[in-house]
Amino acid sequence: MLAVPGMLAAVGSVCLTLALVLAWCLAGARSSSFVKRCFPSYPYLVKAHLDFLMMAGLLYVFFLLFEHLRIAPPPAVVTAMSLGSLTNPAGFVALALKPDLSQRPTKPFGALMALSFAVTTVGYGGAAWCVARAVVHGVHS
C-alpha cells in the first residue's frame, strides 16, 4: 500500500463512521424531542449524512484507483481531498445545529464554506487529473 493514498482510506473510514453516527441522529430526530432540539433542521441533517456517505465512497474509490494504477498522487492533492471531505459535510452539520448561520461568503461561516469548497475542488480535480494522466500515459502495469 502506498503511504500517501492510504490516508484516503483512513479519512474515508472517518467519513463513513460520521455518516453512521448521523444516521442514528436522524432516527433520534424522528422520535426524541431532545434530539429534535439539538438538530432543529432535519433537512440539513439529511444532507450532512448523505454528504459524508458520498465523500467516504469517493475517498475509497480514489484510494483503490491509486493502488490499482500504482501511482502516488501529490501529498497536496491527498491533503485537499481529505480536508474537503471532512469540512464540506461538517458545514451541513453546523447548519443542522444552527440553521440561521449566514452562508454569505463575506461572513465567517460562509467564508469557511467557500474555502472548503475550493479545497475540495482542488483535491478531487487533482486526483481525477492524476488518474486520467496515468491511464492515458499507461503508467499502470
N, C-alpha and C positions, 0 to 999 in steps of 0.2 A: 504494500500500500504506500502511495506517495504521501509524504507528511503533510504538505500544504492542502491538497484536496481532502485529506482525511478530516480536516476541520469542518468541511461542508457537511459530512455525515454527522459529526458531533452536534453542530448547530441545528441541523435538520431534526435530530432527536430531541433537542430542547424545544424546538417549534412544535413538534408532534406532542410532546408532553404538555406544553401550554395549551394546545388545542384540546387535549383531553380534559384538562382542568376546566377550561371554558365550557366544554360540553356539560360538565356537572353543574356549572353555574347556570347554564341555560335551563337545565332541568329544574334546578332550585328556583329560578326566577318564575317558573310556572306554578310552583307550589308553596313557596315560602315568602311571607311578607318581608322578612329580614333581607333575603337575597334581592327581592324586588327593590327595596330601598337602597341597597348597595349599588345596584345596576339599574338606574332609572330609565335607561334607553336600551330596551331589548333589541331593536334593530341593529344598533352599533355592536352589541354583544355578539349577535349572529355574524356580523361582518368580521369581527376580530377572530372568532372561531374559524370561519372559512378561510380567512387570510393566513392564519397560522398553518392550517392544513395545506393550503396551496404552497406556501413557502417551504414547508417540510418536503413536499413532493418534488418541487423544483430543485431544492438542495440535493436530495437523494439522486435525482436524475443526472444532474451535472457531476456529482461525485462519481457515479457509475460510468458516465461518458469519459471523464478524465482518466479513470482507471482503465477502461477498455481501450482507449486510444493511446494510453501510456504517455500522456502529456502532463506537464506541470504548469498550470496557469500562474501568471504573476501573483505574488502574495497580495498585492494591492487589489486585484480582482476578487480573490477569495475573501479578503477582509471586507470589501464593499458589499459583496453578496451576503456575508454573514451579518454585518451590522444592519443592512437594509431589511433582511428577512426577519430580524427581531424588532426593529423600530417601526416599520410600516404597520404591522398588526397592533403593536403597542399603542399606536395613535388611536385605533378604534377602541381599544380597551379604555383609554383615557376618556374618549367621548361617551362610552357606555357608562362610565362612572360620573362624568360631568358633561352632559350634552351641550351645555351653554358655552363651552370653550370656544373662543374665537378662532376660526380657521383661516382668517386673513393672513397672507404671508408677511404682513407688516407687524403682526402681533407675535409674541414669543412662541405660542403653541403652533401657529401657522407656519412660522419661520422654521421651526424644528421639523415639521412635517415636510415642508418643501425641501429642506436639506436631506431628509431621509429618502424622499422620492428620487432626488438627484443621485444620491449614493447608490441606491438600489438599481437605478437605470445604468449607471456606470458599471456596476458589478455584473449584472446579468447580461448587459450588452457586451462587455469584455469577455465574459465566459462564452457567449454564443460565437463571438468572433474567433476565439481560440479553437473551439470545436470545428467551426467551418474551415478555418485555415488548415487544421490538422487533416481533415478529410480531403480537402482539395489537393493538398500537397502530399498526401499519402504518408503521413508521419507514423501512423499506427502500423503494427505488424500483421 
